[in-house]
């Protein structure tokens, strides 16, 4: 293999640039040319493709977002769009592709592989919701961003003796909510994978108030419900002064943590190694700090599972 491509797709996540850098420099180290595909699958269809050199990825390892930009592309979900993308790859002489992104990006990578084009996926999403890897690129940074925000909110919650409901990202996966809630001692953590009872939440708040607790923090993953609605119901049922904060897209930005930079670098280099060895239709990941690979179709067939022992622990520690 003498020429490969790399693209980022779907929602951006901190560490994508570190992964791009690793792909480019690992490939060049092995005398392979690298082409960056801008704006994800949309750019692939439109031929927005440029060669990347060693210097092209200089000074990006610490930057959030993605230098290749990203976009969602409905056209690539069609057979015509997929074949158009493959034609562009052939036009530029690209023989293999590395796709960095989440579930939707992996769906596209799977289709390319089914059409006979060698493709490797790197899990890049803050939600940590890709089966086959303990952690995805961007999760640790997003988690620390959330923890920093909760710490600041706790300061004002303490000063004003208020209950705060904090809504975090996680449409289908509650890892951000669970990990940040456990790290910050939240009284209740609401995630899409686990059923919850407003009666239980209210009872916990009342119990804490009765023993003299002056403030409370409740973390809600967006997929578990609206933080605004939950905050309103808590106020109506407890008469406690309640405020709601929706953290939103602040969770996607920022300089990646050391953990995300190292993870992205390892996964990016490993993806190139797999292409060199003739692998295709594979995703790379990390399990128990060891690099692993799985068939993309197997990862997509499985459902992300939250760590139930952590969820149980969060309840035990928030009595």
C-alpha positions in Angstrom: 0.0 0.0 0.0 1.5 3.3 -1.1 -1.2 5.8 -0.6 -3.9 6.1 2.1 -6.6 8.6 3.1 -7.9 9.9 6.5 -11.1 11.6 7.4 -13.1 12.7 10.4 -16.8 12.4 10.5 -19.8 13.2 12.7 -19.5 15.1 15.9 -16.0 16.3 16.7 -14.2 15.2 19.8 -10.9 16.4 21.4 -8.1 14.2 20.3 -9.1 13.8 16.7 -6.2 16.0 15.7 -3.8 13.8 17.6 -5.2 10.8 15.8 -4.8 12.5 12.4 -1.2 13.4 13.3 -0.5 9.8 14.2 -2.0 8.4 11.0 0.0 10.9 8.8 3.3 10.5 10.5 3.1 6.7 11.0 2.3 6.3 7.3 5.1 8.6 6.1 7.5 6.8 8.4 6.6 3.7 6.3 7.0 5.6 3.0 3.3 5.8 2.4 1.7 9.0 1.1 -1.3 10.4 3.1 -4.2 12.4 1.8 -6.6 14.3 4.0 -10.2 14.2 3.1 -11.9 17.4 4.3 -15.5 17.7 5.6 -16.0 13.9 6.2 -18.0 11.8 3.8 -19.4 15.0 2.1 -15.9 16.0 1.2 -15.1 12.5 0.0 -18.0 12.6 -2.4 -17.0 16.1 -3.6 -13.3 15.3 -4.0 -12.2 17.8 -1.3 -8.9 15.9 -0.9 -5.3 17.1 -0.4 -2.0 15.5 0.3 -0.7 15.9 3.8 3.0 16.2 4.7 4.8 15.9 8.0 4.5 19.6 8.5 0.8 19.6 7.7 0.1 18.0 11.1 2.6 20.0 13.1 1.4 21.9 16.2 -2.0 20.2 16.3 -1.6 17.5 18.9 -2.8 19.8 21.6 -5.7 21.4 19.7 -9.4 20.4 20.1 -11.7 19.9 17.1 -10.4 18.5 13.8 -8.1 20.2 11.2 -9.9 18.2 8.5 -13.3 19.6 9.6 -16.4 17.4 9.8 -19.9 17.3 8.5 -22.8 14.9 8.4 -23.7 13.5 5.0 -27.1 12.0 4.2 -26.0 11.3 0.6 -23.3 8.9 1.8 -26.1 6.6 3.3 -27.1 5.8 -0.3 -25.5 3.4 -2.6 -24.9 6.1 -5.2 -23.1 8.3 -2.6 -20.9 5.4 -1.4 -19.9 4.5 -5.0 -19.2 8.2 -5.8 -16.9 8.3 -2.7 -15.0 5.2 -3.9 -14.6 6.7 -7.3 -13.0 9.8 -5.8 -10.6 7.6 -3.8 -9.6 5.7 -6.9 -9.2 9.0 -8.8 -6.6 10.1 -6.2 -4.9 6.7 -6.2 -5.9 6.1 -2.5 -5.7 2.4 -1.6 -6.9 2.5 2.0 -8.8 4.8 4.3 -8.8 5.6 8.0 -12.1 6.9 9.4 -12.2 8.7 12.7 -15.6 9.1 14.3 -18.5 7.5 16.1 -21.3 5.1 15.3 -22.5 6.9 12.1 -19.0 7.2 10.8 -18.4 3.5 11.4 -21.6 2.7 9.4 -20.0 4.5 6.5 -16.7 2.7 7.0 -18.5 -0.6 7.0 -20.2 0.2 3.7 -16.9 1.1 2.1 -15.4 -2.2 3.2 -18.4 -4.1 1.9 -17.8 -2.5 -1.5 -14.2 -3.9 -1.3 -12.4 -0.7 -0.2 -10.0 -1.3 2.7 -11.2 0.8 5.7 -10.1 1.0 9.3 -12.2 2.9 12.0 -10.9 4.8 15.0 -13.5 5.5 17.7 -13.7 9.2 18.2 -16.7 10.4 20.2 -17.1 12.0 23.6 -20.0 9.7 24.5 -17.8 6.6 24.9 -20.5 4.6 23.3 -18.6 2.4 20.8 -18.5 -1.3 21.8 -15.1 -3.0 21.4 -13.1 -0.4 23.3 -12.9 0.6 26.9 -12.5 4.3 25.9 -13.1 6.4 22.8 -11.0 9.4 21.8 -12.4 12.5 23.4 -14.3 10.9 26.3 -11.6 11.7 28.9 -11.4 15.4 27.9 -15.2 15.8 27.8 -15.4 14.2 31.2 -12.8 16.5 32.7 -14.6 19.5 31.2 -17.9 18.4 32.8 -16.2 17.8 36.2 -14.6 21.3 36.1 -18.0 22.8 35.4 -19.7 20.9 38.2 -17.0 21.9 40.6 -17.7 25.5 39.8 -21.4 25.1 40.0 -21.0 23.4 43.4 -19.3 26.5 44.7 -22.3 28.7 44.0 -24.7 25.9 45.0 -23.0 25.9 48.4 -23.1 29.7 48.7 -26.8 30.0 47.9 -27.9 26.7 49.4 -29.5 25.5 46.2 -30.3 22.3 44.4 -28.7 22.2 40.9 -29.7 20.0 38.0 -26.9 19.7 35.4 -27.7 18.3 32.0 -24.8 16.7 30.2 -24.4 15.1 26.8 -25.3 11.4 26.2 -28.3 10.8 24.0 -27.9 7.0 24.0 -25.1 6.5 26.5 -24.8 7.6 30.1 -21.0 7.4 30.6 -20.4 11.1 30.8 -23.2 11.5 33.4 -22.2 8.4 35.4 -18.4 9.1 35.5 -18.8 12.8 36.3 -21.6 12.2 38.8 -19.5 9.6 40.7 -16.4 11.8 40.5 -18.3 14.8 41.9 -20.5 13.1 44.5 -23.8 13.8 42.8 -26.9 12.9 44.8 -28.7 11.4 41.8 -27.4 10.4 38.4 -30.0 9.9 35.6 -28.8 7.9 32.5 -30.7 6.4 29.6 -29.6 2.8 30.4 -31.2 2.8 33.8 -34.8 3.5 34.8 -35.3 6.1 37.5 -38.1 7.3 39.8 -38.8 10.9 40.5 -40.2 9.7 43.8 -36.8 8.3 44.7 -35.0 11.4 43.6 -37.3 13.6 45.7 -37.0 11.3 48.7 -33.2 11.5 48.5 -33.3 15.3 48.4 -35.7 15.4 51.4 -33.6 13.0 53.4 -30.5 15.1 52.8 -32.3 18.3 53.7 -33.6 16.8 56.9 -30.1 15.9 58.0 -28.9 19.4 57.4 -27.6 19.2 53.8 -27.7 22.7 52.3 -27.1 21.9 48.6 -27.5 19.1 46.1 -26.2 18.2 42.7 -28.2 16.0 40.2 -26.6 14.9 36.9 -28.9 14.2 33.9 -27.8 12.6 30.7 -29.7 14.3 27.8 -31.0 10.9 26.8 -32.6 10.3 30.2 -34.7 13.4 30.1 -34.8 17.2 30.0 -32.8 18.8 32.8 -35.3 21.8 32.7 -38.3 19.6 33.1 -36.7 17.6 35.9 -35.6 20.7 37.7 -39.1 22.2 37.4 -40.7 19.0 38.9 -38.2 19.0 41.8 -39.0 22.6 42.6 -42.7 21.9 42.5 -42.5 18.8 44.7 -39.9 19.9 47.3 -40.1 23.7 47.3 -36.3 23.7 47.4 -34.6 26.5 45.5 -33.6 24.8 42.2 -31.5 25.9 39.3 -30.8 24.1 36.0 -27.6 24.2 33.9 -27.4 22.7 30.4 -23.7 22.3 29.6 -24.2 21.7 25.9 -21.4 21.9 23.3 -18.8 23.2 25.8 -18.3 19.5 26.4 -17.0 18.9 22.9 -14.3 21.6 22.9 -11.0 22.2 24.6 -7.4 21.0 24.5 -7.4 17.2 24.8 -6.1 15.7 28.0 -2.9 13.6 28.1 -5.0 10.5 28.2 -6.8 11.4 25.0 -3.6 12.5 23.2 -1.9 9.2 24.0 -4.9 7.1 23.2 -5.4 8.9 19.9 -1.7 8.5 19.0 -1.7 4.8 19.7 -4.9 4.1 17.8 -3.9 6.2 14.8 -0.6 4.4 14.4 -2.2 1.0 15.0 -4.8 1.8 12.2 -2.0 2.4 9.7 -0.3 -0.9 10.8 -3.5 -2.8 10.1 -3.9 -1.3 6.6 -0.2 -2.2 5.9 -1.0 -5.7 6.9 -3.9 -5.9 4.6 -6.7 -5.7 7.1 -10.1 -4.1 6.2 -13.4 -3.5 7.8 -11.8 -3.3 11.2 -12.1 -0.9 14.1 -9.2 -0.3 16.6 -9.7 0.1 20.3 -8.1 -0.3 23.7 -9.1 -2.9 26.3 -7.2 -3.2 29.6 -4.6 -0.8 28.2 -3.9 -3.1 25.3 -4.5 -2.3 21.6 -7.2 -4.5 20.1 -9.1 -4.7 16.8 -12.6 -6.0 16.0 -14.7 -6.3 12.9 -16.7 -3.1 12.5 -19.8 -5.0 11.8 -19.5 -6.8 15.2 -19.0 -3.6 17.0 -22.1 -2.1 15.4 -24.1 -5.2 16.1 -23.4 -5.0 19.8 -25.0 -2.4 22.1 -22.9 -0.2 24.4 -23.3 -1.2 28.0 -22.9 1.1 31.0 -20.9 -0.2 34.0 -23.6 -1.3 36.3 -21.2 -1.7 39.2 -20.3 2.0 39.0 -24.0 3.0 38.8 -24.7 0.9 41.9 -21.7 2.4 43.7 -22.9 5.9 42.9 -26.1 5.2 44.7 -24.4 3.6 47.7 -22.1 6.6 48.1 -24.8 9.3 47.7 -26.9 8.2 50.8 
